[in-house]
Amino acid sequence: MNLSDQGKLLIKTSEGLRLMPYSDCVGKSTIGYGHLIGPTEDFASGITLAQAEQLFDWDVERAEGIVSRECKVPLTQGGFDALTDFCFNLGDRLQGSTLLRYLNAGNYAEAEAQLPNWCYAAGRPNPALRARRLLELKEWQGEAA
């Protein structure tokens, strides 16, 4: 399964686009559509839109891989998109989560109910993350606009 166009829009809308490096809500160096700048990457002069798209595609592929590897039950397109957005934002934190345990046990409703709990940054509730989790929940439930 691959991220749909709706899923890509969800990520891009949630992340926003910045062509110059910035610190995210927990102080990590970031650029483009939420790409975490790795220790061997140097974007001090900024990037082009084409480079941002290339980084986005790479990060989406990584997030899709986490979802595909960790989820052992069938997903709807909306569920796959929501979890791919979740992993795009949080990396491999899906692994070992209560959300994943419920999901892989086939308890979709309890898995979905876990999404809003993932709204903390640096140990404090973050309104933007809460909003993102609620958008993911709508996507999963097929209610996305």
TORMAR-538755 format. One record per residue: residue number from 0; x, y, z of N, C-alpha, C, O in turn. Coordinates in pm, 1 decimal. Layout:
% residues N
   n     n.px     n.py     n.pz    ca.px    ca.py    ca.pz     c.px     c.py     c.pz     o.px     o.py     o.pz
 NUM        X        Y        Z        X        Y        Z        X        Y        Z        X        Y        Z
...
//
This chain:
% residues 145
   n     n.px     n.py     n.pz    ca.px    ca.py    ca.pz     c.px     c.py     c.pz     o.px     o.py     o.pz
   0     85.6   -117.8      0.0      0.0      0.0      0.0     89.8    123.7      0.0    198.3    123.0     58.2
   1     43.9    227.5    -64.9    116.7    354.2    -71.1     28.2    467.9    -23.4    -94.5    459.4    -27.3
   2     92.5    573.4     21.5     23.1    692.7     66.7    -55.0    753.0    -50.0     -1.6    769.6   -159.7
   3   -181.0    785.3    -25.3   -264.6    845.5   -129.2   -234.4    994.6   -142.5   -162.9   1052.4    -60.6
   4   -289.5   1054.9   -245.8   -275.5   1200.1   -262.5   -336.3   1274.0   -143.8   -283.1   1376.0   -100.0
   5   -449.1   1222.0    -91.0   -512.0   1282.0     27.5   -416.7   1273.6    147.2   -405.2   1368.7    224.6
   6   -348.9   1160.3    162.0   -252.4   1143.2    269.9   -134.3   1237.6    256.6    -85.6   1292.2    355.6
   7    -88.4   1256.4    133.1     22.4   1350.3    110.3    -19.1   1492.1    146.2     58.6   1567.7    204.6
   8   -142.2   1527.5    110.9   -193.3   1659.8    145.1   -202.7   1677.3    297.1   -171.0   1784.2    349.3
   9   -245.8   1573.4    367.6   -252.6   1578.0    513.2   -115.5   1608.5    573.0   -103.6   1694.3    660.5
  10    -12.9   1539.1    526.3    122.3   1561.8    578.3    170.5   1701.7    544.3    217.9   1774.4    631.6
  11    158.7   1739.4    418.9    209.4   1870.5    377.6    137.5   1984.1    449.2    200.0   2083.8    485.4
  12      7.9   1970.1    469.9    -68.3   2072.6    541.5    -24.9   2079.1    687.5     -7.8   2187.8    742.7
  13     -7.2   1963.6    749.6     33.5   1958.6    890.5    174.9   2011.8    910.6    201.3   2082.6   1007.8
  14    264.8   1978.6    820.8    405.3   2017.0    834.9    432.1   2160.4    790.1    513.4   2230.6    850.3
  15    364.1   2203.1    685.0    399.2   2330.5    624.7    529.6   2316.0    547.3    594.0   2211.2    552.6
  16    567.7   2418.9    476.8    690.1   2416.8    395.6    780.3   2532.1    436.0    738.7   2647.9    438.5
  17    903.0   2498.6    467.0   1004.8   2600.4    496.0   1132.1   2563.9    420.5   1185.9   2454.1    435.0
  18   1178.1   2657.1    340.8   1295.8   2631.3    257.7   1426.7   2666.1    328.3   1534.8   2640.7    275.1
  19   1417.1   2723.7    447.0   1534.7   2751.1    529.6   1525.4   2666.8    657.2   1415.3   2639.0    704.6
  20   1639.2   2626.2    712.7   1635.9   2545.4    835.5   1566.4   2619.5    950.0   1572.3   2742.0    960.1
  21   1501.1   2542.0   1034.8   1433.6   2595.7   1153.3   1433.8   2487.8   1261.1   1463.2   2371.5   1233.2
  22   1401.5   2526.0   1381.9   1388.9   2430.0   1491.2   1242.0   2393.4   1508.0   1155.7   2480.8   1515.5
  23   1214.5   2263.2   1513.9   1075.8   2220.5   1532.5   1033.5   2241.8   1677.7   1108.2   2301.3   1755.4
  24    915.5   2194.4   1714.9    860.4   2223.2   1847.8    938.3   2158.2   1961.3    915.5   2191.8   2077.6
  25   1028.7   2067.1   1931.4   1114.3   2010.0   2035.4   1261.2   2046.0   2014.2   1350.3   1988.2   2076.5
  26   1285.2   2142.7   1925.1   1419.7   2194.7   1906.1   1507.5   2120.0   1807.5   1628.2   2143.7   1803.3
  27   1450.2   2030.3   1727.9   1529.6   1956.4   1628.9   1538.9   2036.5   1499.5   1441.0   2096.9   1455.6
  28   1657.5   2036.3   1438.8   1679.6   2107.5   1312.9   1600.5   2040.3   1201.5   1609.5   1919.4   1180.3
  29   1523.3   2121.5   1131.4   1426.4   2072.2   1034.4   1426.4   2162.9    912.5   1465.4   2279.4    920.5
  30   1382.2   2108.4    799.2   1371.3   2187.4    675.4   1266.6   2122.9    585.2   1228.5   2007.6    605.4
  31   1221.3   2196.9    487.5   1124.7   2143.0    391.0    991.3   2115.5    456.4    940.2   2196.9    533.4
  32    935.3   1999.6    424.9    808.8   1955.4    484.1    839.2   1869.9    607.7    806.1   1751.3    611.0
  33    901.0   1929.3    707.3    927.1   1858.1    831.8   1039.1   1756.6    825.9   1041.1   1663.7    906.7
  34   1132.8   1770.7    732.9   1246.8   1678.6    724.1   1345.7   1708.9    835.5   1397.1   1820.4    845.3
  35   1372.2   1608.8    919.9   1472.4   1626.3   1024.2   1610.7   1623.4    959.0   1644.8   1529.3    887.5
  36   1688.3   1726.1    984.5   1820.9   1735.9    923.3   1916.2   1641.8    995.1   1939.6   1654.4   1115.3
  37   1970.6   1547.6    919.6   2063.3   1449.0    975.0   2201.6   1507.1    998.0   2233.3   1615.2    948.3
  38   2283.4   1435.7   1073.0   2416.9   1486.2   1107.5   2509.7   1506.1    986.9   2604.7   1583.9    994.7
  39   2483.3   1437.6    877.3   2568.5   1452.9    759.4   2507.5   1545.6    654.7   2565.3   1565.4    547.8
  40   2390.5   1602.6    685.5   2323.5   1691.8    591.5   2352.0   1836.5    627.8   2354.6   1873.7    745.1
  41   2373.5   1917.7    524.3   2400.1   2060.1    545.8   2308.9   2140.9    453.9   2327.7   2144.8    332.4
  42   2211.0   2204.2    514.6   2117.6   2286.4    439.3   2121.4   2431.0    488.6   2020.3   2501.0    483.3
  43   2236.9   2475.6    536.2   2249.9   2609.9    593.7   2207.1   2718.2    495.0   2157.2   2823.0    536.0
  44   2226.1   2694.0    366.2   2188.9   2792.5    263.8   2045.6   2775.4    216.0   2000.1   2848.2    127.8
  45   1974.7   2680.0    273.6   1837.7   2655.8    232.6   1828.5   2555.0    120.2   1929.3   2502.4     72.9
  46   1705.1   2528.7     77.8   1679.7   2433.0    -29.3   1578.2   2492.2   -127.2   1512.0   2591.9    -98.4
  47   1568.3   2428.7   -241.7   1468.7   2467.8   -342.1   1341.1   2387.5   -318.7   1340.2   2292.2   -240.7
  48   1235.3   2426.0   -385.5   1110.9   2350.6   -377.7   1132.5   2207.4   -428.1   1079.3   2112.4   -370.6
  49   1209.8   2192.8   -534.3   1237.6   2059.3   -588.3   1311.1   1973.4   -485.4   1282.0   1854.5   -472.6
  50   1404.8   2031.2   -412.7   1475.4   1957.1   -308.0   1380.3   1921.3   -193.3   1388.2   1812.0   -137.2
  51   1290.8   2013.7   -159.1   1192.4   1986.3    -53.6   1104.8   1868.4    -93.8   1075.0   1782.5    -10.9
  52   1063.7   1863.6   -219.0    981.1   1752.6   -267.8   1058.4   1620.9   -263.5   1002.4   1516.7   -229.4
  53   1185.7   1625.9   -297.8   1268.9   1505.0   -295.0   1284.0   1453.7   -151.1   1272.7   1333.6   -126.9
  54   1309.3   1543.2    -57.0   1319.3   1504.3     83.7   1184.9   1450.1    133.3   1180.7   1352.2    207.7
  55   1076.3   1513.6     92.1    942.4   1468.8    129.1    919.3   1325.4     81.6    874.6   1240.2    158.4
  56    950.0   1299.7    -45.3    930.7   1165.3   -100.2   1011.5   1061.5    -22.5    962.5    951.8      4.3
  57   1134.8   1096.0     13.6   1220.2   1004.3     89.4   1160.3    978.9    227.5   1156.4    864.9    273.9
  58   1113.9   1084.7    292.9   1056.3   1070.7    426.7    924.1    993.7    423.8    895.7    916.4    515.2
  59    842.7   1014.5    318.6    718.2    938.6    303.0    750.5    790.7    285.9    685.7    705.8    347.1
  60    848.7    759.5    204.2    887.6    620.0    181.2    929.4    553.5    312.9    893.6    438.6    338.7
  61   1003.6    624.5    394.4   1046.8    572.6    525.1    924.8    546.7    613.9    915.0    441.5    677.0
  62    832.1    642.8    618.6    712.1    629.1    702.7    623.2    514.9    653.1    570.7    437.5    733.2
  63    606.5    504.5    521.0    528.3    393.5    464.9    590.5    259.5    503.7    519.3    164.0    534.8
  64    721.3    253.2    501.5    791.6    130.2    537.3    765.5     89.1    681.1    747.8    -29.3    709.8
  65    763.0    186.0    771.8    734.6    155.8    912.6    594.8     97.9    925.3    575.3     -4.5    990.9
  66    497.3    163.0    862.8    358.2    115.6    870.7    346.9    -24.2    810.2    286.3   -112.8    870.4
  67    403.8    -44.3    693.7    395.0   -174.3    626.3    461.9   -285.0    707.5    412.0   -397.4    712.8
  68    572.0   -253.8    769.2    646.8   -352.8    847.1    578.2   -385.4    979.7    575.5   -501.5   1020.4
  69    523.6   -286.0   1046.7    471.4   -303.8   1182.5    326.2   -348.8   1189.1    288.3   -419.3   1282.6
  70    244.3   -309.9   1092.6    101.0   -342.1   1096.5     77.5   -479.1   1034.6    109.8   -502.6    918.2
  71     21.7   -567.4   1112.7      1.9   -706.5   1070.3   -141.9   -736.0   1029.9   -175.8   -850.0    997.9
  72   -225.5   -634.1   1031.4   -367.2   -652.1    995.8   -398.5   -564.5    874.8   -326.3   -468.8    847.3
  73   -506.0   -596.8    802.4   -543.4   -514.1    687.2   -582.4   -372.3    730.9   -642.8   -352.7    836.4
  74   -547.1   -275.7    648.6   -581.8   -136.0    673.2   -660.7    -81.7    555.7   -639.1   -121.5    441.3
  75   -751.9      9.1    584.5   -816.0     85.2    477.8   -713.0    184.7    426.0   -608.4    203.9    488.1
  76   -741.5    247.6    313.7   -651.9    352.1    264.6   -642.3    465.2    366.6   -533.7    517.7    391.3
  77   -755.3    502.7    425.7   -755.1    608.2    526.5   -673.3    570.9    648.4   -602.9    655.4    703.6
  78   -681.1    446.4    691.5   -601.9    399.5    805.0   -453.9    401.3    772.8   -372.0    442.3    855.1
  79   -419.4    356.1    651.4   -279.0    357.7    610.1   -226.9    501.3    603.0   -116.3    530.1    648.5
  80   -307.0    590.8    545.9   -266.4    731.3    534.8   -246.8    793.9    672.7   -148.8    864.6    696.2
  81   -340.9    767.3    763.8   -331.6    824.0    899.1   -206.3    774.5    969.6   -134.8    853.0   1031.8
  82   -179.4    645.1    960.2    -61.5    590.2   1027.6     67.8    634.2    960.0    170.0    649.7   1026.9
  83     64.9    654.3    830.0    183.7    704.2    761.3    212.7    847.9    804.7    328.5    884.4    825.0
  84    107.8    929.8    819.1    126.4   1065.0    871.9    183.5   1058.9   1013.4    275.5   1133.5   1046.8
  85    129.0    970.6   1096.0    175.7    951.2   1233.0    325.1    918.5   1234.1    401.1    977.5   1311.0
  86    367.0    824.9   1149.2    508.0    784.5   1144.1    596.0    890.7   1079.0    712.9    904.4   1114.9
  87    541.6    965.3    984.4    615.9   1077.6    925.7    651.2   1175.8   1036.1    762.5   1228.2   1040.8
  88    556.3   1200.2   1124.1    572.0   1296.0   1233.0    654.3   1240.1   1349.0    735.4   1312.0   1407.3
  89    634.4   1113.3   1382.8    694.8   1057.1   1504.3    797.6    947.2   1478.9    848.9    887.7   1573.6
  90    827.7    920.3   1354.1    927.4    817.9   1323.7    882.0    679.9   1367.1    767.0    641.7   1345.8
  91    972.4    606.0   1427.9    943.1    466.6   1462.7    875.5    451.1   1598.8    874.9    341.5   1654.9
  92    819.0    558.1   1652.1    754.9    549.9   1784.1    626.9    466.1   1781.9    574.1    431.9   1887.6
  93    577.1    433.1   1664.1    463.4    341.3   1653.7    501.5    205.4   1712.0    421.4    139.3   1778.1
  94    625.2    166.0   1685.7    676.9     38.5   1732.2    664.0     29.6   1884.7    706.1    120.9   1955.7
  95    607.3    -77.4   1934.0    595.9    -96.9   2077.8    486.8    -15.4   2144.8    473.0    -20.0   2267.0
  96    408.3     59.8   2066.7    303.7    145.1   2125.0    177.8     63.7   2155.6    155.0    -42.5   2097.7
  97     97.9    115.5   2246.8    -32.6     56.9   2276.6   -119.6     61.5   2151.5   -194.6    -32.2   2124.2
  98   -109.6    170.0   2076.0   -184.9    183.4   1951.5   -157.7     62.6   1861.7   -251.2      1.3   1810.2
  99    -32.1     28.7   1843.2      4.0    -82.9   1755.2    -41.8   -216.0   1813.9    -87.3   -303.1   1739.8
 100    -30.7   -233.2   1944.4    -76.6   -357.4   2007.1   -226.2   -377.6   1983.0   -269.3   -486.6   1945.4
 101   -305.1   -271.9   2004.7   -449.7   -282.2   1978.0   -474.9   -313.1   1830.2   -555.6   -399.8   1796.6
 102   -405.6   -241.9   1743.7   -427.0   -260.2   1600.3   -396.5   -403.8   1558.4   -478.1   -468.6   1492.9
 103   -279.9   -452.4   1596.2   -240.6   -587.2   1554.0   -322.9   -696.5   1619.9   -320.8   -811.1   1575.0
 104   -395.2   -662.9   1725.3   -489.7   -756.6   1787.3   -625.1   -749.9   1717.0   -717.1   -823.6   1752.5
 105   -637.8   -661.9   1617.6   -762.4   -647.9   1543.7   -863.2   -556.5   1609.7   -978.7   -551.3   1567.4
 106   -822.0   -484.4   1712.5   -910.7   -393.3   1783.4   -892.5   -252.6   1725.4   -828.0   -166.5   1785.2
 107   -950.7   -232.7   1608.8   -933.6   -107.8   1535.3   -985.9     13.1   1612.9   -922.8    118.8   1613.3
 108  -1100.5     -2.5   1678.1  -1160.2    111.1   1750.8  -1068.6    158.6   1862.9  -1049.8    279.0   1880.9
 109  -1011.8     65.6   1937.8   -919.9    105.2   2046.1   -790.7    164.1   1989.3   -733.9    256.3   2047.8
 110   -744.6    112.1   1877.4   -624.1    167.1   1813.8   -649.0    311.9   1771.5   -567.3    400.1   1798.1
 111   -761.2    335.1   1706.1   -796.2    471.6   1664.0   -805.7    564.5   1784.1   -762.3    679.5   1778.1
 112   -862.7    514.3   1893.1   -881.1    596.7   2012.7   -748.1    637.7   2076.1   -744.1    731.4   2155.8
 113   -640.7    569.3   2041.8   -509.0    602.7   2095.5   -447.6    726.1   2028.4   -365.1    794.2   2089.3
 114   -486.2    755.2   1905.7   -423.4    865.5   1830.9   -420.4    998.5   1906.6   -314.4   1060.6   1914.5
 115   -532.5   1044.1   1962.1   -529.7   1174.7   2029.6   -435.1   1181.9   2149.5   -399.2   1291.0   2193.7
 116   -394.6   1066.2   2202.3   -302.2   1065.4   2316.6   -161.4   1108.8   2277.3    -81.7   1144.5   2364.0
 117   -130.0   1106.3   2149.4      5.1   1137.8   2101.5     16.0   1286.3   2066.6     47.5   1322.0   1953.1
 118     -9.9   1370.6   2163.4    -13.1   1515.4   2139.0     86.9   1591.9   2224.1     71.3   1712.1   2245.6
 119    190.4   1522.5   2273.0    287.3   1585.9   2361.2    417.9   1615.1   2288.0    464.2   1535.6   2206.3
 120    475.8   1730.2   2318.8    608.0   1768.6   2268.6    687.8   1815.9   2389.0    643.3   1903.3   2463.4
 121    804.5   1758.6   2407.8    889.0   1792.8   2522.4    811.8   1775.7   2653.6    830.1   1853.3   2747.4
 122    725.2   1673.6   2659.7    652.7   1641.4   2781.2    530.4   1725.8   2811.4    467.5   1709.6   2916.0
 123    496.3   1816.3   2719.7    380.3   1904.3   2742.4    281.5   1891.6   2627.5    321.5   1869.5   2513.1
 124    151.4   1905.4   2657.5     52.0   1901.1   2550.2     79.0   2010.5   2447.6    110.3   2124.2   2482.7
 125     66.2   1974.4   2320.6     90.9   2067.7   2211.9    -36.0   2076.2   2126.9    -76.3   1976.7   2066.7
 126    -99.7   2194.6   2121.4   -226.1   2208.0   2047.0   -214.1   2169.4   1899.3   -307.2   2111.6   1843.2
 127   -101.8   2200.6   1836.5    -84.8   2166.4   1695.3    -77.7   2014.6   1676.8   -132.4   1961.1   1580.4
 128    -11.1   1946.2   1768.0     -5.2   1799.9   1758.6   -141.2   1738.2   1786.9   -178.8   1639.4   1723.8
 129   -214.5   1795.0   1880.2   -350.0   1744.9   1908.9   -437.9   1759.3   1784.4   -511.6   1667.3   1749.0
 130   -429.7   1874.4   1718.8   -507.8   1896.8   1597.2   -467.2   1797.3   1488.1   -552.3   1745.5   1415.8
 131   -338.4   1771.4   1477.0   -290.3   1677.6   1375.6   -342.7   1536.5   1403.3   -386.8   1467.1   1311.7
 132   -337.6   1494.8   1529.2   -388.1   1362.0   1563.2   -537.7   1350.9   1533.1   -584.0   1245.8   1488.7
 133   -612.6   1457.1   1556.5   -756.2   1454.0   1526.4   -780.3   1447.5   1375.9   -874.9   1382.6   1331.2
 134   -695.5   1514.2   1297.3   -705.4   1502.8   1151.7   -673.2   1360.3   1106.3   -738.7   1306.8   1016.8
 135   -572.1   1299.4   1168.3   -539.3   1160.5   1136.3   -657.7   1068.9   1168.2   -690.2    978.6   1091.1
 136   -720.8   1093.2   1281.3   -835.6   1012.2   1321.2   -948.4   1023.8   1218.4  -1009.7    923.9   1180.7
 137   -974.7   1146.6   1173.6  -1077.9   1165.9   1070.1  -1037.9   1093.1    941.3  -1121.4   1029.6    876.9
 138   -911.6   1102.6    904.9   -863.7   1034.5    784.5   -886.1    884.3    797.7   -936.3    820.2    705.4
 139   -849.0    828.7    912.0   -862.4    685.2    937.9  -1008.5    643.2    927.3  -1040.0    537.7    872.4
 140  -1096.7    726.5    980.1  -1239.0    693.9    982.1  -1310.2    729.8    851.8  -1431.5    712.5    840.0
 141  -1234.4    780.0    754.0  -1292.0    811.2    623.7  -1371.5    939.6    621.4  -1457.1    958.9    535.0
 142  -1343.6   1028.3    716.5  -1416.5   1154.9    725.3  -1336.1   1274.3    675.3  -1379.3   1388.5    690.6
 143  -1220.2   1249.2    616.0  -1135.0   1359.2    570.7  -1204.2   1437.5    460.2  -1278.0   1381.8    378.8
 144  -1178.9   1567.2    459.1  -1240.7   1654.5    357.6  -1170.5   1641.3    224.5  -1208.8   1707.1    127.8
//
